[in-house]
Amino acid sequence: MNNNTTTVYVIDDDDAVRESLSWLLESVGLHVETFADAHSFLAQVNNVQSNGCVVTDVRMPGMSGLELQTEMTERQIGLPVIIITGHGDVPMAVRAMKSGAYDFIEKPFNDQELLERVQRCLQQQQEQNAHSATRAYVQNKMERLTAREQEVLSMVVDGLSSRVIGEKLGISSKTVEVHRAKIMDKMGADSVASLVRMAMLAKIG
C-alpha cells in the first residue's frame, strides 16, 4: 500500500460490486484498491498512518464489516470506515459506528450519495491529519523548553501576570519576562496570544 497516496479500499465479496464501486470512485480521480474479503485487506495493511478510507459491505464470508471494524480498532489502523448495509443490517451498521466506523450507507444507494459520503470522509481525515501534524510539531517545540520554561509557560497559559508568576516561583518579574522571551523564541510565537494558542493545541497548562 502506498502510504502517501489517498486511497479508497473497497472490500466486498461480490465481484460486480467491487468493479462497479472501483469504476465509480476512479471516475472522480480517486485511487482505489479492491479486496474480496477482510482478511486479504488486513494482510496488506502495514501502516496506521495510511491516507484514505475503507468502504466495506457489512455482510461478508469469513469476517463481516463489523468484525473488520473491531479488528482495525484493535490493531490501531487509522483508516475511517464506511459500511455498506442492506436495510435489515442497519442495527449492525449502527454497532459498527459505535465501535468507531465513520458512516454507513444503505442499499440501494445512488452513485452521487456514495461519492459525497466518501469525499466528506476523506476531507475530514485530511483535516484531522493536518491537526495531528500541527500538534506534533508544537509538542516537539515544547520538548525543547527547560523545566523552568515549561513552568512559566503553564502559568502564562493560566493567564497569570509576570509579577504573580515571579511571586509563585520566587523569582523577579524581570526574570519571568526573560523566560517568556526565550519561550516565545523557541516556540516561534510572535505574541502571547499565539503562544497560548500553541500551548492549548498541545494541551499544556
C-alpha positions in Angstrom: 0.0 0.0 0.0 1.3 3.5 -0.9 1.2 5.5 2.3 1.5 8.8 0.5 -1.5 8.3 -1.8 -5.0 8.9 -0.7 -6.7 5.5 -1.4 -10.2 4.2 -1.1 -10.0 0.5 -0.1 -13.1 -1.3 -1.3 -13.8 -4.6 0.4 -16.7 -6.8 -0.9 -17.1 -10.4 -1.8 -19.2 -9.6 -4.8 -17.1 -9.2 -7.9 -19.6 -7.0 -9.7 -20.0 -4.6 -6.7 -16.2 -4.2 -6.4 -15.9 -3.5 -10.1 -18.8 -1.0 -10.0 -17.5 0.8 -6.9 -14.0 0.9 -8.3 -15.1 2.4 -11.6 -17.4 5.0 -9.8 -14.7 6.2 -7.4 -12.0 6.3 -10.1 -14.3 8.4 -12.3 -13.8 11.3 -9.9 -10.0 10.8 -9.7 -9.7 8.7 -6.5 -7.2 5.9 -6.3 -8.9 2.6 -5.5 -7.7 -0.8 -4.3 -10.2 -3.7 -4.1 -10.3 -6.8 -1.9 -12.6 -9.8 -2.0 -12.5 -10.3 1.8 -11.5 -8.6 5.0 -8.6 -11.0 5.7 -6.8 -10.2 2.4 -7.1 -6.4 3.2 -5.8 -6.8 6.7 -2.8 -8.8 5.4 -1.7 -5.8 3.4 -2.3 -3.0 5.9 1.1 -2.1 7.2 0.9 1.5 8.3 -1.6 3.0 10.7 -0.9 6.4 9.2 -2.1 5.4 5.7 -4.2 8.1 3.9 -7.7 7.2 2.7 -10.7 5.2 3.9 -12.3 1.8 3.8 -15.6 1.1 2.0 -16.9 -2.4 3.0 -20.0 -4.5 2.9 -21.4 -5.3 6.3 -22.1 -8.9 5.4 -19.1 -10.9 4.0 -18.0 -14.5 4.4 -15.2 -15.1 6.9 -15.2 -11.7 8.5 -18.1 -9.2 8.5 -17.7 -5.5 8.1 -18.5 -5.2 11.8 -15.8 -7.6 12.8 -13.4 -5.9 10.4 -14.1 -2.6 12.1 -13.4 -4.1 15.5 -10.2 -5.7 14.3 -9.0 -2.4 12.8 -9.6 -0.7 16.1 -7.7 -3.3 18.0 -4.8 -3.0 15.5 -4.9 0.8 15.7 -5.3 1.0 11.9 -6.1 4.7 11.4 -8.4 4.5 8.4 -12.1 5.6 8.7 -14.6 3.0 7.6 -17.8 3.4 5.6 -20.2 0.5 5.9 -22.5 -0.6 3.1 -25.6 -2.2 4.5 -28.8 -3.8 3.5 -32.0 -2.5 5.2 -32.1 -5.4 7.6 -28.5 -4.8 8.6 -28.9 -1.3 9.8 -28.6 -2.2 13.6 -25.3 -4.0 12.7 -24.1 -0.9 10.9 -25.0 1.3 13.9 -23.0 -1.0 16.2 -20.1 -0.6 13.8 -20.3 3.2 14.1 -20.4 2.9 17.9 -17.2 0.9 17.5 -15.6 3.7 15.5 -16.8 3.4 11.9 -17.2 6.8 10.2 -20.5 6.3 8.4 -22.9 3.7 6.9 -24.9 3.9 3.7 -28.0 1.7 2.9 -28.5 -0.2 -0.3 -29.7 0.7 -2.8 -27.8 3.9 -2.9 -27.3 6.3 -5.7 -23.8 7.0 -7.0 -23.7 10.7 -6.1 -24.7 9.9 -2.5 -21.8 7.4 -2.1 -19.3 9.8 -3.7 -20.3 12.6 -1.4 -20.0 10.4 1.7 -16.6 9.1 0.6 -15.3 12.6 -0.2 -16.6 14.0 3.0 -14.9 11.2 4.9 -11.6 11.9 3.1 -11.8 15.6 3.8 -12.4 15.1 7.5 -9.5 12.7 7.6 -7.2 15.2 5.9 -8.2 17.9 8.4 -7.6 15.5 11.3 -4.2 14.5 9.9 -3.3 18.2 9.5 -4.3 18.9 13.0 -2.3 15.9 14.3 0.8 17.0 12.3 0.5 20.6 13.7 0.0 19.3 17.2 3.1 17.0 16.9 5.1 20.0 15.6 4.1 22.1 18.6 4.7 19.3 21.1 8.2 18.9 19.6 8.9 22.5 20.2 7.6 22.2 23.8 10.1 19.5 24.4 12.9 22.0 23.8 11.8 24.1 26.7 13.6 23.7 30.1 11.7 22.6 33.1 11.6 26.2 34.4 10.4 27.5 31.0 7.6 24.9 31.0 6.5 26.1 34.4 6.4 29.7 33.3 4.5 28.7 30.1 1.9 26.8 32.1 1.3 29.9 34.2 1.2 32.2 31.2 -1.5 30.0 29.7 -3.4 30.2 33.0 -3.4 34.0 32.5 -1.1 34.9 35.3 0.9 38.1 35.1 4.7 38.2 35.2 4.5 39.6 38.7 2.3 36.8 40.0 4.4 34.2 38.2 7.5 35.6 39.8 5.9 35.5 43.3 4.9 31.9 42.8 8.3 30.8 41.6 10.3 33.0 43.9 12.0 35.0 41.1 11.7 38.5 39.9 9.2 39.6 37.3 12.1 40.7 35.1 13.4 37.1 35.2 10.0 35.9 34.3 10.0 38.2 31.3 13.4 36.8 30.2 12.0 33.3 30.4 8.9 34.3 28.5 11.0 35.9 25.7 13.1 32.7 25.4 9.9 30.6 25.4 8.4 32.7 22.6 11.7 32.4 20.6 11.9 28.6 21.0 8.2 28.2 20.1 8.3 30.6 17.2 5.4 32.6 18.7 5.1 36.2 17.7 2.7 37.2 20.5 1.5 35.9 23.9 -1.9 35.1 22.2 -0.2 32.8 19.6 1.8 31.2 22.4 -1.4 30.5 24.3 -3.0 29.0 21.2 0.0 26.7 20.6 0.0 25.6 24.2 -3.7 24.9 24.1 -3.2 22.9 20.9 -0.6 20.8 22.7 -2.9 20.7 25.8 -0.3 22.4 28.1 -1.4 24.3 31.1 
